[in-house]
């Protein structure tokens, strides 16, 4: 017989937050919601409260020196989670401003205890706890009196048969020292990062007793529906071993000659980097890759970082999207984070059971990231590719390169090592005309053709022709100009 106590976890009703907490909020826990001004603490508290409150789980919300209940509710009722029918029935608001005017801590504690005893809530919120502390400091009641108040309030809240929350404005976890940090069972930290012209909201579960929370700092947004958290995708040993990539199964690119050049196609679960200058046909080949997947019964997803969906969708791709075989993610909203992008990608891949993903392009992907994340672009790209291929998805990424004719590069960011395979498109100049050529630069653990071959684009279709050396042989003795290719 086990003597282990099972603690019930409460679903917060905030998308993504339960994953960070390790499954939800422990029932009867004492939690601190802290962060910088305007970071969304009150909105998060209200979203949790309205999600959990019902006739059998009543909530008591104390306001101190912050916004008055009427002003606060005026703005909070704009969110869909707000339910006015719960006010004064399942949810009760109490303003403590008058009780704190003379700085009498005992009076405040007594009022809180009275309201709790009378309403018998399952949820208790005090907003803003920081206001109590700051007010006490201005009235200089004595450090010992303030510490005693904090300790008594913390002890009271932990003793109630209720899940409790203190909400307050703090700068950083490292900069603060308070007894409440020790007493709290859970600490959730919220902040806003401003870098140049970008602003990103971050959330961190600093502490959560009795359960394994998700480590690190995560992105969240306050949108029309309220707070939405995007948990940071982590590359774990178990996840990495969940899908075995052997290279035995090959996927057709939709261009038979290219499949032959690649030694039978692209190995399933690989990441392919398709590079080339503007107009060389990268999106056309990516579309054929998706179309071939649909023919093989493999749904696909395309993330458009550089073009809008209307600009991106050719007639062929439009039919695939309208038929529900290919999903399109429009990522042109600026100031995105890798967490948001991965969240949308994983959700669509899971929903559609997609096997092929196209990211068009890495140049647009970097621009789509908030400027605060662009310095970590390589790390973000590595994590995204690792998570997607870890799901067993085959990824094709396009990247634009400046064609300098005498210089051969495979990545504009030095990220070629991240790809399992690289296919390069470029131009050569022959008899005063530009011609397109394609070559397979690498396929990890696989033999492939070393030929540089001509290709043409017509009617949204890429067709590969003869090797460049064969064409040069035919023109032997005639004046011909070609770009110089260093040895591979």
PyMOL commands that set and color helices and strands:
alter all, ss='L'
color gray80, all
select helices_A, chain A and resi 17-21+41-52+69-76+84-86+97-100+105-119+129-138+143-159+173-175+179-183+237-240+256-261+282-295+309-312+315-322+338-352+362-368+371-374+377-390+416-418+468-474
alter helices_A, ss='H'
color red, helices_A
select strands_A, chain A and resi 9-10+25-26+30-35+59-63+91-95+123-127+163-169+186-195+198-208+218-223+226-230+250-251+266-267+271-276+300-304+326-330+356-360+394-400+421-430+433-443+452-458+461-467
alter strands_A, ss='S'
color yellow, strands_A
deselect
rebuild
show_as cartoon
